[in-house]
């Protein structure tokens, strides 16, 4: 019995460390792409992605007594935990002082036609992200905190696994160049837009509009980055297996579970419609499996998933997130036509005139 327990504990130890190493490597991989490219729009998109998921990594490794924090200043556990909870749990609404402060600083206005937001769009002017979700990330007083959060996962490997680090770093360098080129030529643009224009054909409440502004980029940027990486890479270093598919299924599981958590806190009409659509298209046994892989963010017990299970999750997650974006898109009007160009030119002229 004792030998069996020892074997189980040894197996779980390997699983936990493999999971942390895997997450750290791929987050570090994306960070290295961000560091090597010069395109500001792509950098912003990758930063938003990394802030969300690296904050979870940092908080969970600390809770599991598995690591420390990187950065130019001492970052407290409370700062990490608060920011992680903000990313995962906070829902913007007009009764919130924090939301009202952000909308005031940005000048968000759903009733008047002003240019109050920036959109990240691809070469086809398809929406990828909105600057509303990470507005505070652009404030100078937050730079060191957020820089520490983003830098921690890969630095974690170097500190805790110094013997493995040279081999892992060599692997990263071997595979990264092609992906740096892909992201460098992605053609992501940052365009000024209007919340009034964006929702001009929708009659949903302002809180629902804020919800879409908050969640759209989280979903779309994760899908876009995964598609651009276009990889299913696995390799082994010693007894540890690295697998990109495992990270991405967990990333999407976290996003999907977030909609369920949001629905328990507040009745959100667009989310209820997504759930109704899912009833027609998503297998019921998907949800428990999705929640199970989401729970692998807790680095004290890790469940194993076969390739068959990961492929099943990937297919169902694709349908779920397509349903999310389809519902959100019903409420959005994002067109860069002659009317837009005229209105934007007038707005720039008025802004320049008022400055003088």
C-alpha positions in Angstrom: 0.0 0.0 0.0 2.8 2.4 1.0 4.7 1.6 -2.3 1.5 2.3 -4.3 1.0 5.6 -2.5 4.6 6.6 -3.2 4.2 5.8 -6.9 0.9 7.8 -7.1 2.6 10.8 -5.4 5.6 10.5 -7.7 3.3 10.4 -10.8 1.4 13.4 -9.6 4.7 15.3 -8.9 5.8 14.7 -12.5 2.4 15.7 -13.8 2.3 19.0 -11.8 5.8 20.0 -12.8 5.2 19.0 -16.4 2.0 21.1 -16.5 3.8 24.2 -15.0 6.8 23.8 -17.3 4.5 23.4 -20.3 2.4 26.5 -19.5 5.6 28.5 -18.7 7.3 27.5 -22.0 4.5 28.4 -24.3 3.7 31.7 -22.5 7.5 32.4 -22.7 7.4 31.5 -26.4 4.7 34.1 -27.1 6.6 36.6 -25.0 9.7 36.1 -27.0 7.8 36.6 -30.2 6.5 39.9 -28.7 10.0 41.0 -27.9 11.4 40.3 -31.3 8.7 42.0 -33.5 8.5 45.8 -34.0 4.8 46.1 -35.1 3.1 48.0 -32.3 -0.4 46.7 -33.0 0.8 43.1 -32.8 2.7 43.8 -29.6 -0.4 45.3 -28.0 -2.5 42.2 -28.9 0.1 39.8 -27.5 0.5 41.9 -24.4 -3.2 41.7 -23.7 -3.2 37.9 -24.1 -0.2 37.5 -21.9 -1.5 39.7 -19.1 -4.6 37.7 -18.8 -3.1 34.2 -18.8 0.3 35.0 -17.1 -1.6 36.5 -14.2 -3.3 33.2 -13.7 0.0 31.3 -13.9 1.7 33.6 -11.4 -1.1 33.4 -8.9 -1.5 29.7 -9.1 2.2 28.9 -8.9 2.4 31.0 -5.8 -0.6 29.4 -4.2 0.9 25.9 -4.9 4.2 27.1 -3.4 5.8 26.4 -6.8 7.5 29.7 -7.7 8.3 33.3 -7.3 7.8 36.5 -9.2 10.0 38.3 -11.7 10.2 42.1 -12.2 12.1 45.3 -11.5 10.3 45.9 -8.1 8.9 43.7 -5.4 5.5 42.5 -6.4 3.2 41.3 -3.7 1.0 38.2 -3.7 -2.0 40.4 -3.1 -1.3 42.5 -6.3 -1.1 39.3 -8.3 -4.2 37.8 -6.8 -6.2 41.0 -7.2 -5.2 41.3 -10.8 -6.0 37.7 -11.6 -9.4 38.0 -10.0 -10.0 41.2 -12.0 -9.3 39.4 -15.2 -11.3 36.3 -14.4 -14.2 37.5 -12.3 -14.9 41.3 -12.8 -17.8 42.3 -15.0 -18.0 45.9 -16.1 -21.3 47.7 -15.4 -22.5 51.2 -15.0 -23.0 50.9 -11.2 -19.3 50.2 -10.7 -17.0 53.1 -9.7 -14.1 51.4 -11.5 -16.1 51.1 -14.7 -17.3 54.7 -14.5 -13.7 55.9 -14.0 -12.5 54.0 -17.1 -15.4 55.1 -19.3 -14.8 58.7 -18.1 -11.1 58.5 -18.9 -11.7 57.0 -22.3 -14.7 59.2 -23.0 -16.9 56.1 -23.8 -20.2 57.4 -25.1 -23.0 55.2 -26.4 -25.4 58.1 -27.1 -23.2 60.5 -29.1 -21.0 60.0 -32.2 -17.5 60.6 -31.0 -14.3 58.6 -31.6 -13.8 57.1 -28.1 -12.1 53.7 -28.6 -9.3 51.9 -30.6 -9.9 48.7 -32.4 -7.2 46.2 -33.4 -8.2 44.8 -36.9 -6.5 42.4 -39.3 -5.8 42.9 -43.0 -9.5 42.4 -43.8 -10.6 44.9 -41.2 -11.9 42.1 -39.0 -12.2 43.0 -35.4 -9.6 41.3 -33.1 -9.6 43.4 -29.9 -10.8 46.6 -28.3 -8.6 48.8 -26.0 -11.4 48.9 -23.4 -10.5 45.6 -21.7 -6.9 46.5 -20.8 -7.2 50.3 -20.5 -5.3 50.3 -17.2 -2.4 48.4 -18.7 -1.4 51.6 -20.5 -1.0 53.6 -17.3 2.6 54.2 -16.4 2.1 53.4 -12.7 1.1 49.9 -13.7 4.0 49.1 -16.1 6.3 47.4 -13.5 3.6 45.2 -12.1 2.4 44.1 -15.6 6.0 43.7 -16.9 6.7 41.4 -13.9 3.6 39.3 -14.5 4.4 38.8 -18.2 8.1 38.0 -17.5 7.5 35.5 -14.7 6.5 32.3 -16.5 9.6 31.8 -18.6 11.9 33.2 -15.9 10.3 30.6 -13.6 11.9 27.8 -15.7 15.4 29.3 -15.4 15.2 29.7 -11.7 13.6 26.4 -10.7 15.0 24.1 -13.4 18.5 25.5 -14.1 19.6 22.1 -15.4 16.8 21.9 -17.9 16.8 25.5 -18.9 19.6 25.4 -21.6 17.9 22.5 -23.4 14.5 24.3 -23.2 16.0 27.6 -24.4 17.7 25.8 -27.3 14.4 24.3 -28.4 12.7 27.7 -28.3 15.4 29.2 -30.5 15.1 26.3 -32.9 11.4 26.8 -33.6 10.7 30.5 -33.1 12.0 32.3 -36.2 9.2 31.2 -38.5 6.6 32.4 -36.0 8.3 35.8 -35.5 8.1 36.3 -39.3 4.4 35.3 -39.3 3.5 37.8 -36.6 5.7 40.5 -38.1 3.7 40.3 -41.3 0.2 39.8 -39.7 -0.8 43.3 -40.7 -2.7 44.2 -37.6 -3.8 47.8 -37.5 -5.0 50.0 -34.7 -7.9 52.1 -35.8 -9.9 54.8 -34.0 -13.7 54.1 -33.8 -16.9 55.1 -32.1 -18.9 53.1 -29.6 -22.0 54.9 -30.8 -21.3 53.8 -34.4 -20.3 50.3 -33.2 -23.7 49.6 -31.6 -25.9 51.8 -33.7 -28.0 48.9 -34.9 -28.4 47.2 -31.5 -30.9 47.9 -28.8 -29.2 46.0 -26.0 -28.5 47.8 -22.7 -25.3 49.8 -22.0 -24.2 47.1 -19.5 -24.5 44.5 -22.3 -22.5 46.7 -24.6 -19.8 47.0 -22.0 -19.8 43.3 -21.6 -19.1 42.8 -25.3 -16.4 45.4 -25.3 -14.8 43.5 -22.4 -15.1 40.0 -23.7 -14.9 40.2 -27.5 -11.1 40.7 -27.7 -10.4 38.0 -25.0 -12.1 35.4 -27.3 -11.0 36.7 -30.7 -7.4 37.4 -29.9 -6.9 34.0 -28.3 -8.3 32.4 -31.5 -6.3 34.6 -33.8 -3.0 34.0 -32.0 -3.6 30.2 -32.0 -4.4 30.3 -35.7 -1.4 32.4 -36.5 0.9 30.0 -34.5 -0.8 27.1 -36.4 1.1 24.6 -34.5 0.7 21.3 -32.8 4.2 20.8 -31.4 5.3 18.3 -28.8 8.7 17.4 -27.6 10.4 16.0 -24.5 13.2 17.3 -22.3 14.2 14.6 -19.8 11.1 13.2 -18.3 9.0 16.2 -19.1 6.7 16.4 -22.2 5.9 19.8 -23.8 2.7 20.0 -25.9 1.2 23.1 -27.4 -2.2 21.5 -27.8 -2.5 21.1 -24.0 -1.9 24.8 -23.4 -4.5 26.0 -26.0 -7.2 23.7 -24.9 -6.7 25.0 -21.3 -6.7 28.6 -22.5 -10.0 28.2 -24.3 -11.4 26.2 -21.4 -10.7 29.1 -19.0 -12.5 31.5 -21.4 -15.5 29.3 -21.8 -15.9 28.6 -18.1 -15.7 32.4 -17.6 -19.1 32.8 -19.4 -20.7 30.3 -17.0 -19.2 32.1 -14.0 -20.5 35.4 -15.3 -24.0 34.1 -15.8 -24.2 33.0 -12.1 -23.4 36.5 -11.0 -25.6 38.5 -13.3 -28.3 37.9 -16.0 -26.6 38.8 -19.2 -28.9 38.6 -22.2 -26.2 37.9 -24.8 -24.8 35.1 -22.7 -28.2 33.5 -22.3 -28.6 33.5 -26.1 -25.2 31.9 -26.5 -26.2 29.2 -24.0 -29.4 28.6 -26.0 -27.4 28.2 -29.2 -25.0 25.8 -27.5 -27.9 23.5 -26.5 -28.3 22.8 -30.1 -24.7 22.4 -31.1 -22.6 21.3 -28.0 -22.6 17.8 -26.6 -23.6 17.7 -22.9 -20.6 15.6 -21.9 -18.3 18.4 -23.1 -18.8 20.7 -20.1 -17.5 18.4 -17.4 -14.4 17.6 -19.5 -13.9 21.3 -20.3 -14.2 22.1 -16.6 -11.7 19.4 -15.7 -9.0 20.7 -18.0 -9.7 24.3 -16.8 -9.0 23.0 -13.3 -5.5 22.2 -14.4 -4.7 25.8 -13.7 -4.5 24.7 -10.1 -0.9 23.4 -9.8 -1.5 21.1 -6.8 -3.3 18.3 -8.7 -3.2 17.7 -12.5 -5.5 15.4 -14.5 -4.2 13.6 -17.5 -5.8 14.0 -21.0 -5.3 11.7 -23.9 -4.8 13.0 -27.5 -8.3 11.8 -28.3 -9.8 13.8 -25.4 -7.8 16.9 -26.4 -8.9 16.7 -30.0 -12.5 16.3 -28.8 -12.2 19.3 -26.6 -10.6 21.3 -29.4 -13.6 20.6 -31.7 -16.3 21.4 -29.2 -14.5 24.6 -28.0 -14.3 25.8 -31.6 -18.1 25.5 -31.9 -18.7 27.1 -28.5 -16.5 30.2 -29.2 -17.9 30.5 -32.8 -21.3 30.8 -31.1 -20.0 33.5 -28.8 -18.6 35.6 -31.6 -21.6 35.1 -33.8 -23.9 36.4 -31.0 -21.6 39.4 -30.3 -21.3 40.2 -34.0 -25.1 40.5 -34.3 -24.8 43.7 -32.2 -21.7 45.2 -33.9 -21.4 47.6 -36.9 -17.8 47.8 -37.8 -17.4 49.3 -41.3 -14.6 51.5 -42.6 -16.5 53.0 -45.5 -16.6 56.5 -47.0 -18.9 57.7 -44.2 -16.4 56.5 -41.6 -13.4 58.2 -43.4 -15.4 61.4 -43.7 -16.5 61.4 -40.1 -13.0 60.5 -38.8 -11.4 63.3 -40.9 -13.9 65.8 -39.5 -13.2 64.6 -35.9 -9.4 64.9 -36.4 -9.9 68.4 -37.7 -12.1 69.5 -34.8 -9.6 67.9 -32.3 -6.7 69.8 -33.9 -8.7 73.0 -34.0 -9.6 72.7 -30.3 -6.0 72.1 -29.2 -5.1 75.4 -30.7 
